[in-house]
């Protein structure tokens, strides 16, 4: 006999309730169908997170806002049919929530850690996204950027500041949409990069930096 897992039910409800409560502030409306698909993704991360350390442990409410809705903040800056690269994709943030929410988007997810890259392949299958995204289990510097990539994003890359010059060089002719705080602003200014910064809702010092090439 299958046992009803009450704690799991509560976790799922808290996650979806938080998405519903905060979505308008992030300028999105998530349909019931997409809400369920985002829940599947959330559950899949929770299933693997203890072993792979994909994201820092957090409550369902924090995950909904800090990870999913913050990722979806990106999509308003991606035009219809956009093709983008996610450097240091890790758990698939911000790319997978955007791909779930927008069926017109395509992406390349670059993750150098093999175990996390394998997780991403499984996650794409779990979320029925494998036809709109590719995984590269390499350092981004080792890859030649696909010529038709229009945007490059990065949210939680290790040694972000140190790798910024390489990201700028690799992303040449593609616009950049980078998540970060004041430290990233300082690094961009050091390299004489012109940018716009958009404050992420419910944050005091986290921004999306928009760099047009």
C-alpha positions as a printed NumPy array, in Angstrom:
array([[  0.   ,   0.   ,   0.   ],
       [  1.369,   3.427,  -0.937],
       [  1.907,   5.676,   2.086],
       [  0.853,   9.315,   1.782],
       [  3.852,  11.556,   2.469],
       [  2.334,  14.516,   4.295],
       [  5.597,  16.444,   4.702],
       [  6.273,  16.198,   0.966],
       [  2.745,  17.414,   0.232],
       [  3.248,  20.419,   2.537],
       [  6.594,  21.212,   0.873],
       [  5.038,  21.117,  -2.588],
       [  2.126,  23.3  ,  -1.504],
       [  4.427,  25.851,   0.115],
       [  6.492,  26.022,  -3.087],
       [  3.515,  26.586,  -5.408],
       [  1.776,  28.967,  -2.986],
       [  4.894,  31.131,  -2.875],
       [  5.124,  31.212,  -6.674],
       [  1.489,  32.316,  -6.893],
       [  1.887,  34.942,  -4.18 ],
       [  5.015,  36.59 ,  -5.613],
       [  4.758,  36.094,  -9.382],
       [  3.227,  39.511, -10.13 ],
       [  6.148,  41.279,  -8.473],
       [  8.461,  39.513, -10.93 ],
       [  6.179,  40.486, -13.835],
       [  5.146,  36.927, -14.718],
       [  1.897,  34.977, -14.705],
       [  2.445,  31.248, -14.304],
       [ -0.353,  29.057, -15.651],
       [ -1.472,  25.952, -13.752],
       [  0.311,  23.792, -16.337],
       [  3.604,  25.668, -15.989],
       [  3.237,  25.743, -12.208],
       [  3.091,  21.954, -12.232],
       [  6.139,  21.707, -14.521],
       [  8.126,  24.007, -12.23 ],
       [  7.059,  21.839,  -9.299],
       [  8.391,  18.744, -11.083],
       [ 11.711,  20.535, -11.559],
       [ 11.783,  21.604,  -7.892],
       [ 11.092,  18.04 ,  -6.75 ],
       [ 13.828,  16.694,  -9.022],
       [ 16.377,  19.083,  -7.523],
       [ 15.327,  18.118,  -3.993],
       [ 15.75 ,  14.455,  -4.873],
       [ 19.403,  14.95 ,  -5.913],
       [ 20.502,  17.971,  -3.905],
       [ 21.808,  16.206,  -0.808],
       [ 24.359,  14.26 ,  -2.862],
       [ 25.206,  16.761,  -5.601],
       [ 24.958,  20.031,  -3.602],
       [ 23.222,  21.761,  -6.497],
       [ 21.917,  24.664,  -4.414],
       [ 22.263,  25.728,  -0.794],
       [ 19.622,  24.094,   1.438],
       [ 16.554,  26.328,   1.671],
       [ 12.872,  26.284,   2.472],
       [ 10.338,  25.726,  -0.345],
       [  9.327,  29.385,  -0.052],
       [ 12.898,  30.659,  -0.443],
       [ 13.568,  28.292,  -3.34 ],
       [ 10.442,  29.519,  -5.137],
       [ 11.451,  33.184,  -4.909],
       [ 15.238,  33.153,  -4.704],
       [ 15.797,  30.572,  -7.399],
       [ 12.745,  30.129,  -9.627],
       [ 11.224,  33.61 ,  -9.763],
       [ 14.643,  35.254,  -9.802],
       [ 15.522,  33.056, -12.789],
       [ 12.277,  34.039, -14.505],
       [ 13.241,  37.7  , -14.104],
       [ 15.676,  36.982, -16.948],
       [ 13.039,  35.976, -19.48 ],
       [ 11.585,  39.473, -19.956],
       [ 14.929,  40.461, -21.526],
       [ 14.89 ,  37.556, -23.977],
       [ 12.969,  38.3  , -27.202],
       [ 10.766,  35.754, -28.924],
       [ 12.648,  32.652, -30.146],
       [ 15.834,  33.684, -28.346],
       [ 18.752,  31.246, -28.232],
       [ 20.969,  31.677, -25.168],
       [ 23.906,  30.07 , -23.392],
       [ 23.97 ,  29.481, -19.633],
       [ 27.556,  29.4  , -18.34 ],
       [ 28.096,  27.402, -15.148],
       [ 24.544,  26.097, -15.314],
       [ 24.843,  23.99 , -12.135],
       [ 21.277,  23.131, -11.111],
       [ 19.919,  24.653, -14.323],
       [ 19.346,  28.137, -12.946],
       [ 18.326,  30.4  , -14.617],
       [ 17.945,  28.417, -17.841],
       [ 15.542,  25.596, -16.942],
       [ 12.82 ,  27.757, -15.32 ],
       [ 12.962,  30.05 , -18.377],
       [ 12.73 ,  27.1  , -20.781],
       [  9.752,  25.741, -18.843],
       [  7.999,  29.098, -18.79 ],
       [  8.712,  30.03 , -22.434],
       [  8.293,  27.341, -25.077],
       [  9.875,  29.552, -27.74 ],
       [ 13.29 ,  29.635, -26.042],
       [ 16.312,  27.44 , -26.781],
       [ 19.471,  27.111, -24.72 ],
       [ 22.949,  25.681, -24.376],
       [ 23.785,  24.713, -20.78 ],
       [ 27.502,  24.663, -20.003],
       [ 28.574,  22.834, -16.844],
       [ 32.131,  21.596, -16.34 ],
       [ 31.413,  19.295, -13.367],
       [ 30.472,  15.917, -14.857],
       [ 28.055,  14.867, -12.109],
       [ 26.149,  18.126, -12.392],
       [ 26.162,  17.899, -16.191],
       [ 24.656,  14.407, -15.914],
       [ 22.039,  15.79 , -13.534],
       [ 21.178,  18.474, -16.08 ],
       [ 20.678,  15.857, -18.803],
       [ 18.295,  13.974, -16.54 ],
       [ 16.505,  17.187, -15.538],
       [ 15.93 ,  18.146, -19.178],
       [ 14.38 ,  14.733, -19.808],
       [ 12.3  ,  14.945, -16.628],
       [ 10.944,  18.34 , -17.741],
       [ 10.549,  17.374, -21.437],
       [ 13.061,  20.009, -22.525],
       [ 15.663,  17.838, -24.243],
       [ 14.577,  19.025, -27.714],
       [ 15.255,  22.684, -26.863],
       [ 18.482,  22.483, -24.904],
       [ 21.939,  20.961, -25.155],
       [ 24.429,  20.168, -22.4  ],
       [ 28.18 ,  20.676, -22.709],
       [ 30.221,  19.094, -19.907],
       [ 33.235,  21.337, -20.457],
       [ 34.727,  24.619, -19.31 ],
       [ 33.189,  27.358, -21.428],
       [ 36.675,  28.531, -22.455],
       [ 37.231,  25.146, -24.137],
       [ 34.187,  25.541, -26.358],
       [ 33.658,  27.608, -29.438],
       [ 30.529,  29.643, -28.905],
       [ 27.79 ,  28.611, -31.36 ],
       [ 27.507,  31.356, -33.954],
       [ 23.75 ,  31.746, -33.519],
       [ 23.821,  32.26 , -29.738],
       [ 22.208,  35.654, -29.16 ],
       [ 22.555,  35.954, -25.376],
       [ 24.894,  34.665, -22.686],
       [ 23.793,  34.425, -19.065],
       [ 25.526,  33.438, -15.855],
       [ 24.101,  33.292, -12.349],
       [ 26.375,  31.397,  -9.974],
       [ 29.707,  30.629, -11.601],
       [ 32.66 ,  29.791,  -9.335],
       [ 35.322,  32.537,  -9.359],
       [ 32.981,  34.781, -11.328],
       [ 35.097,  37.932, -10.973],
       [ 38.284,  36.162, -12.026],
       [ 36.597,  34.602, -15.054],
       [ 34.789,  37.757, -16.145],
       [ 37.407,  38.801, -18.76 ],
       [ 37.17 ,  35.346, -20.368],
       [ 33.36 ,  35.516, -20.326],
       [ 33.445,  38.922, -22.005],
       [ 35.812,  37.625, -24.675],
       [ 33.886,  34.376, -25.223],
       [ 30.569,  36.215, -25.486],
       [ 31.729,  38.593, -28.2  ],
       [ 28.835,  39.626, -30.509],
       [ 26.279,  38.237, -28.04 ],
       [ 24.521,  40.327, -25.396],
       [ 25.197,  39.376, -21.78 ],
       [ 22.634,  39.037, -18.99 ],
       [ 24.588,  38.502, -15.776],
       [ 23.262,  38.07 , -12.242],
       [ 25.321,  39.609,  -9.476],
       [ 25.807,  42.287,  -6.873],
       [ 27.945,  45.349,  -6.325],
       [ 31.167,  43.354,  -6.698],
       [ 30.231,  42.464, -10.255],
       [ 29.421,  46.108, -10.976],
       [ 32.904,  47.041,  -9.796],
       [ 34.523,  44.386, -11.975],
       [ 32.568,  45.483, -15.039],
       [ 33.624,  49.08 , -14.432],
       [ 37.277,  47.996, -14.088],
       [ 37.052,  46.525, -17.579],
       [ 35.341,  49.639, -18.956],
       [ 32.197,  47.672, -19.792],
       [ 29.056,  49.712, -20.353],
       [ 26.024,  48.143, -18.73 ],
       [ 22.532,  48.662, -17.41 ],
       [ 21.552,  47.152, -14.079],
       [ 18.06 ,  46.119, -13.049],
       [ 17.358,  45.515,  -9.374],
       [ 15.858,  42.068,  -8.848],
       [ 12.531,  42.235,  -6.966],
       [ 12.69 ,  41.519,  -3.229],
       [ 16.42 ,  42.199,  -3.24 ],
       [ 18.44 ,  45.144,  -2.02 ],
       [ 21.735,  44.406,  -3.777],
       [ 21.165,  41.725,  -6.403],
       [ 20.918,  42.864,  -9.995],
       [ 20.61 ,  41.671, -13.537],
       [ 23.394,  43.36 , -15.527],
       [ 22.592,  43.926, -19.202],
       [ 25.554,  44.315, -21.546],
       [ 24.835,  44.905, -25.215],
       [ 27.439,  43.931, -27.805]])
